[in-house]
């Protein structure tokens, strides 16, 4: 069976709105178990990326961890991609 994938790109605002966007992304992609977060500057230069594996499906905790990672970086664009293997 082929893996399903989904991508969301957004501009970083504040922590609370970032958590809401990340949580909504997971709610729309319930079968996702691998998440990649790529960060870039406002002029689209890559800053780096991290990959997380969702083990227990705890969207609340993972959303806060990912939003915390995003907010510790310089403000710019965020691309979240998720896969269900």
Buried (B, 14 or more C-beta within 10 A) or exposed (E): EEEEEBEBEBEBEEEEEBBEBBBEBBEEBEEBBBBBBBBBEEEEEEEEEEEBEBEEEEBEEBBBBBBEBBBEBEBBBBBBBBBBE
